[in-house]
């Protein structure tokens, strides 16, 4: 050593166990976790222009997720309503852990095709199968200025069984 006496109070300022980097790491990790939770909790559904095919599909899917079979059925064209009944919606299965996002929209005059991405999370699966994605197409046609679904949409695959 250089023979100098340590400054008074220098011992208190020192971190003898080298805990400072660990504390900063833990604080950063907690911060990342909090931000991730806030993003997922506060994320609101996307909004689409009223009268658009995307808004029509979003309204249909919200009715399905809410268990509002009549509300979902009302978004079918008259021709599809002749082939299907609202009970066809009641007989479908929609998992609790599904996240739906818009993948693509194609519009051709009075016809539209909206492709949705379904993400199924199976956290409680004993075989740890994890998540998987599925893409489904919903066909619409414009009837009286309103976009209505004109083919059996997810989760209805067959009507009138």
Buried (B, 14 or more C-beta within 10 A) or exposed (E): EEEEEEEEEEEEEEEEEEEEEEEEEEEEEEEEEEEEEEEEEEEEEEEBEEEBBBBBBBBBBBBBEEEBBEBBBBBBBEEBBEBBBBEBBEEEEBEEEBEBEBBEBEBEEEBBBBBBBBEBBBEEEEEEEEEEEEEBBBBBBBEEEEBBBBBBBBBBEEBEE
